[in-house]
Amino acid sequence: MEKDLLIGIDIGGTTVKHAIITSNGEMISSWEIPTNLQNAGISIPTDIWTSIELKLNELEIKKQRILGIGVGAPGFIEPETGIVAIAVNIGWRDFHLKDLLEGLSGLPVLVDNDANIAALGENWQGSGDQVDNMLAVTLGTGVGGGIIANGHILSGANGTGAEIGHMIVEPDGAPCNCGRNGCLETVTSATGIVRQAEELMNAGKAVKLQQRKESVSRITTKDIFECASEGDLDCQALLQYVFDVLGFSLANVAATVNPAKILIGGGVSKAGDALLNPVKAAFEKYALARANEACTFGIAQLGNDAGVYGGAYLVLQNN
């Protein structure tokens, strides 16, 4: 029987996303289940395989058609062993995810960091256009990074490659969840942008934003972008600083990995050209001229499906 189907899994702190995808990139089915965080997430592999079995039976798909399972997981991953070294949000430490899932399923399993997997998916079926060298940046609660170098995920010596959100950009800056101060994600993540806006309002600045906050429970990056477009000079200055820091950081990464494309995703990327154009301008200001010539910018397209597509492609790529 031809092995023509791939399974992609994206493990998050709230849900686990699943998809059955053909080797040509056609999504047959996608669904999600709650992430069971009880007992430090010990039941998650069993929950995943039980869910897959039910779906295969429902769709009358024989397991023999499945080439393998590709999994994106949060935290620090050792791709060669499939061990999740640390995943704080799940509660895993030295968790043998690959071995557990292979034991349950009887199928080959590949595991990598969720941001890396999302980059792979975006390059396969999204905005990446299957370039060999790409940098994907996710601006959400934190800042995630995924690097594809010569067609393959760059994971590094122990799975901490492409952690661009933890490049230090303000040595005496705000505390980061990693335990250090001034990481890129403290400035350019949605959380970081809102924190800086709150500091402005507490200092009596960003008047338009203050007025908006009186009518909403909490401000978001969308509010900040809108107030900037309405002429709030303090919001404009804040965003310009964010764009400059992000462009500066991406230019430094580009000097190392020389990407053909940089994709920006995550919630902040919904600002579209209002984000993309000034970040690109900052990148051009700081980048090595030859690196800049080779590189184009884009907004990620796949959204929440990037991880499952990437998991599927990881299997395809390794067969």
C-alpha positions as CSV (number, residue, x, y, z in Angstrom):
1,M,0.0,0.0,0.0
2,E,1.3,3.4,-1.0
3,K,2.4,5.6,1.9
4,D,1.0,8.9,0.6
5,L,-0.3,10.6,3.8
6,L,1.5,12.7,6.5
7,I,0.4,13.7,9.9
8,G,1.3,17.1,11.3
9,I,1.0,18.0,15.0
10,D,1.3,21.4,16.7
11,I,1.4,21.2,20.5
12,G,0.4,24.4,22.2
13,G,-0.3,25.3,25.8
14,T,-4.1,25.3,25.3
15,T,-4.8,23.0,22.3
16,V,-3.0,20.4,20.2
17,K,-3.7,20.9,16.5
18,H,-3.7,17.9,14.2
19,A,-3.8,17.5,10.4
20,I,-3.7,14.7,7.9
21,I,-2.0,16.1,4.7
22,T,-1.1,14.5,1.4
23,S,2.4,14.5,0.2
24,N,1.3,17.2,-2.3
25,G,0.3,19.5,0.5
26,E,-3.5,19.0,0.3
27,M,-5.1,19.1,3.8
28,I,-7.5,16.1,4.1
29,S,-8.6,16.9,7.7
30,S,-7.7,19.2,10.5
31,W,-8.9,19.2,14.1
32,E,-7.7,20.0,17.6
33,I,-8.0,18.7,21.2
34,P,-7.4,20.4,24.5
35,T,-3.9,20.2,25.9
36,N,-4.1,18.2,29.1
37,L,-1.6,19.9,31.4
38,Q,-2.4,17.7,34.5
39,N,0.5,15.7,35.9
40,A,3.0,17.8,33.9
41,G,1.5,16.8,30.6
42,I,2.2,13.1,30.9
43,S,-0.9,12.0,29.0
44,I,-0.4,14.3,26.0
45,P,1.2,11.6,23.7
46,T,-1.6,9.2,24.5
47,D,-4.2,11.8,23.9
48,I,-2.6,12.6,20.5
49,W,-2.5,9.1,19.3
50,T,-6.0,8.3,20.5
51,S,-7.3,11.3,18.7
52,I,-5.4,10.3,15.5
53,E,-6.8,6.7,15.7
54,L,-10.3,8.0,16.0
55,K,-9.9,10.3,13.0
56,L,-8.3,7.5,10.8
57,N,-11.2,5.2,11.7
58,E,-13.8,8.0,11.0
59,L,-12.2,8.7,7.6
60,E,-11.6,5.0,6.9
61,I,-7.9,5.6,6.3
62,K,-5.6,2.7,7.0
63,K,-2.6,3.4,9.2
64,Q,-0.4,1.8,6.5
65,R,-0.9,4.9,4.3
66,I,0.8,7.1,6.9
67,L,4.4,7.9,6.2
68,G,5.0,9.3,9.6
69,I,4.1,12.0,12.2
70,G,5.9,15.3,12.5
71,V,5.5,17.2,15.7
72,G,6.1,20.8,16.7
73,A,6.4,21.3,20.4
74,P,7.1,24.4,22.5
75,G,10.4,24.9,24.4
76,F,13.9,23.6,23.8
77,I,13.9,20.4,21.7
78,E,16.7,18.0,20.7
79,P,15.6,17.1,17.2
80,E,17.9,14.2,16.8
81,T,16.5,12.4,19.8
82,G,13.1,13.9,19.9
83,I,13.5,14.8,23.6
84,V,11.9,18.0,24.8
85,A,14.6,19.3,27.2
86,I,12.4,22.0,28.7
87,A,8.9,23.1,27.9
88,V,7.8,25.4,30.7
89,N,4.3,26.0,29.5
90,I,3.6,22.2,29.3
91,G,5.6,21.1,32.4
92,W,7.9,18.8,30.4
93,R,11.6,18.4,31.3
94,D,13.7,15.7,29.5
95,F,10.4,14.4,28.0
96,H,10.9,11.6,25.5
97,L,8.2,12.7,23.1
98,K,9.5,10.9,20.0
99,D,10.0,7.6,21.8
100,L,6.6,7.7,23.5
101,L,4.7,8.6,20.3
102,E,6.5,6.0,18.2
103,G,5.7,3.4,20.9
104,L,2.0,4.2,20.8
105,S,1.7,4.6,17.0
106,G,4.2,2.2,15.5
107,L,5.0,5.0,13.1
108,P,8.1,7.1,12.5
109,V,8.0,10.3,14.6
110,L,10.0,13.5,14.1
111,V,10.0,16.4,16.6
112,D,11.3,20.0,16.5
113,N,10.6,23.3,18.1
114,D,7.2,24.8,17.2
115,A,8.6,28.0,15.7
116,N,11.0,26.0,13.5
117,I,8.1,23.8,12.4
118,A,6.0,26.8,11.6
119,A,8.8,28.3,9.4
120,L,9.0,25.0,7.5
121,G,5.2,24.9,6.9
122,E,5.1,28.5,5.8
123,N,8.0,27.9,3.4
124,W,6.2,24.7,2.0
125,Q,2.6,25.9,1.6
126,G,2.6,29.6,2.6
127,S,4.5,32.8,1.7
128,G,8.0,31.3,1.7
129,D,7.7,29.9,-1.9
130,Q,10.1,27.1,-1.0
131,V,13.2,29.2,-0.9
132,D,16.3,27.4,0.4
133,N,17.2,30.2,2.9
134,M,14.5,31.9,5.0
135,L,14.0,33.6,8.3
136,A,10.5,33.5,9.9
137,V,9.7,35.7,12.9
138,T,6.5,35.4,15.0
139,L,5.5,38.5,16.9
140,G,3.0,37.4,19.5
141,T,3.0,37.0,23.3
142,G,6.8,36.5,22.8
143,V,9.0,36.6,19.7
144,G,9.6,33.3,18.0
145,G,12.1,32.6,15.3
146,G,12.7,29.9,12.7
147,I,15.6,29.7,10.3
148,I,15.7,27.5,7.2
149,A,19.3,27.3,5.9
150,N,20.0,25.4,2.6
151,G,16.5,23.9,2.8
152,H,16.7,22.5,6.3
153,I,15.7,23.8,9.8
154,L,18.7,25.3,11.7
155,S,18.3,23.8,15.2
156,G,21.9,24.3,16.5
157,A,23.9,22.1,18.8
158,N,21.2,21.4,21.4
159,G,18.0,22.8,19.9
160,T,18.4,26.5,20.8
161,G,19.1,27.8,17.3
162,A,17.0,30.6,15.9
163,E,15.9,31.9,19.4
164,I,16.1,35.4,18.0
165,G,13.5,36.6,20.6
166,H,16.2,36.2,23.2
167,M,18.9,38.3,21.5
168,I,19.6,41.1,23.9
169,V,18.8,44.5,22.4
170,E,18.6,46.6,25.7
171,P,21.3,45.4,28.2
172,D,19.5,47.2,31.0
173,G,16.0,46.6,29.7
174,A,12.8,45.0,31.0
175,P,12.9,41.5,32.6
176,C,12.3,38.6,30.2
177,N,10.8,35.2,30.9
178,C,14.1,33.6,30.2
179,G,15.5,35.2,33.3
180,R,17.6,37.9,31.6
181,N,16.9,41.5,30.8
182,G,16.3,43.4,27.5
183,C,15.7,40.5,25.1
184,L,14.2,41.4,21.7
185,E,10.8,40.0,22.8
186,T,10.6,42.5,25.7
187,V,10.6,45.2,23.1
188,T,8.9,43.9,19.9
189,S,6.4,41.3,21.1
190,A,2.8,42.2,21.5
191,T,3.4,42.0,25.3
192,G,6.4,44.2,25.0
193,I,4.7,46.9,22.9
194,V,1.8,47.1,25.2
195,R,4.1,47.3,28.2
196,Q,5.9,50.3,26.7
197,A,2.6,52.0,25.8
198,E,1.4,51.5,29.4
199,E,4.6,53.2,30.6
200,L,3.9,56.2,28.3
201,M,0.3,56.5,29.6
202,N,1.5,56.3,33.2
203,A,3.8,59.2,32.4
204,G,0.9,61.2,31.2
205,K,1.7,60.7,27.5
206,A,-0.1,59.0,24.5
207,V,-3.3,61.0,25.2
208,K,-5.3,59.4,22.4
209,L,-4.4,55.9,23.7
210,Q,-5.4,57.0,27.3
211,Q,-8.8,58.1,26.0
212,R,-9.3,54.8,24.2
213,K,-8.3,52.8,27.3
214,E,-11.1,54.5,29.2
215,S,-13.6,52.7,26.9
216,V,-11.9,49.2,26.7
217,S,-10.9,46.8,29.3
218,R,-7.3,46.7,28.1
219,I,-5.3,48.0,25.2
220,T,-3.8,45.9,22.4
221,T,-1.2,46.5,19.7
222,K,-4.2,47.1,17.4
223,D,-5.2,50.1,19.5
224,I,-1.6,51.4,19.5
225,F,-1.3,51.1,15.7
226,E,-4.7,52.8,15.3
227,C,-3.9,55.7,17.6
228,A,-0.6,56.2,15.8
229,S,-2.4,56.4,12.5
230,E,-4.8,58.9,14.0
231,G,-1.9,61.2,14.9
232,D,-0.8,60.3,18.4
233,L,2.8,61.3,18.3
234,D,3.8,59.3,21.3
235,C,2.3,56.1,19.8
236,Q,4.1,56.9,16.5
237,A,7.4,57.3,18.3
238,L,7.0,54.1,20.2
239,L,6.2,52.1,17.1
240,Q,9.1,53.7,15.2
241,Y,11.4,52.5,18.0
242,V,9.9,49.0,17.8
243,F,10.4,48.9,14.0
244,D,14.0,50.2,14.4
245,V,14.9,47.6,17.0
246,L,13.3,44.8,15.0
247,G,14.9,45.9,11.7
248,F,18.3,46.2,13.4
249,S,18.0,42.7,14.9
250,L,16.9,41.1,11.6
251,A,19.8,42.8,9.8
252,N,22.2,41.2,12.3
253,V,20.7,37.8,11.8
254,A,20.8,38.3,8.0
255,A,24.5,38.9,8.2
256,T,24.9,35.4,9.6
257,V,22.4,33.3,7.7
258,N,21.8,35.4,4.5
259,P,18.1,34.7,3.9
260,A,16.4,35.1,0.6
261,K,13.2,35.9,2.4
262,I,12.1,37.2,5.8
263,L,8.5,36.4,6.8
264,I,6.8,38.1,9.8
265,G,3.8,36.4,11.4
266,G,1.9,36.3,14.7
267,G,-0.8,38.7,16.0
268,V,1.3,41.9,15.5
269,S,1.7,41.1,11.8
270,K,-2.0,41.8,11.3
271,A,-1.0,45.4,11.0
272,G,0.2,44.5,7.5
273,D,2.1,47.2,5.6
274,A,2.0,49.5,8.6
275,L,4.4,47.1,10.2
276,L,6.2,45.6,7.2
277,N,7.3,48.7,5.4
278,P,9.0,50.5,8.3
279,V,10.6,47.3,9.5
280,K,12.0,46.7,6.0
281,A,13.2,50.3,5.9
282,A,15.0,49.8,9.2
283,F,16.5,46.5,7.9
284,E,17.8,48.3,4.8
285,K,19.4,51.0,7.0
286,Y,21.4,48.4,9.0
287,A,21.9,45.4,6.7
288,L,25.0,44.5,4.8
289,A,24.3,45.8,1.3
290,R,24.8,42.4,-0.3
291,A,22.5,40.7,2.2
292,N,19.9,43.3,1.6
293,E,20.0,42.8,-2.1
294,A,19.2,39.1,-1.7
295,C,16.4,39.5,0.7
296,T,12.6,40.2,0.3
297,F,10.0,40.7,3.0
298,G,6.5,39.3,3.4
299,I,3.7,38.6,5.8
300,A,3.1,34.9,6.8
301,Q,-0.1,33.5,5.3
302,L,-0.9,30.2,7.0
303,G,-1.7,31.5,10.5
304,N,-2.5,28.7,12.9
305,D,-2.1,26.0,10.2
306,A,1.6,26.7,9.7
307,G,2.6,24.3,12.5
308,V,0.7,21.3,11.2
309,Y,1.9,21.9,7.6
310,G,5.5,22.1,8.9
311,G,5.1,18.9,10.9
312,A,3.9,17.1,7.8
313,Y,6.7,18.5,5.7
314,L,9.3,17.5,8.2
315,V,8.2,13.9,7.6
316,L,8.3,14.3,3.9
317,Q,11.7,16.0,3.9
318,N,13.2,13.1,5.9
319,N,11.9,10.4,3.6
